[in-house]
Amino acid sequence: MPNDIRICDKCQHIRVKTMLPKLAKLVPESEIKVGCKNYCGPCAKYPFIFINGRYLKATSEDEAIEKAKQYIK
């Protein structure tokens, strides 16, 4: 079963142009979905990644990616 990875392109704390390549390098066999996740409260305050059923928030993009590593299948 592939990983379910999603990031928001409307998030004020995520730059899709930088985060998408980092995630693609981390899990090259997975499709990463980009679009609004309707998670606007936390999204307005923190970078986050939705991975395999979990929303992970952090203080930076790199920290969010680091937290996501433990949930990769």
Phi, psi and omega in degrees: 000127181287163177287143175258101184240130181222141173227158184262132177272356179259349183300137180283348185245008178238132171255107184303323182298333179261324184285321183301312178297325179294318178291320179297324177290323181292317181227076186297336183274357183258148173273132179253120182270133181242125179167170181297134182254006181054043180237045194292333178299294178294329181299329180285347185244331188220152167289143178214160176227137171261118181223121176048048175089003181237136171268124180243122178250157182206179179271347178211164177301314182297322178293321178297318178295319179299317178295325182293334183306323183288347181254005178285135179271000000 
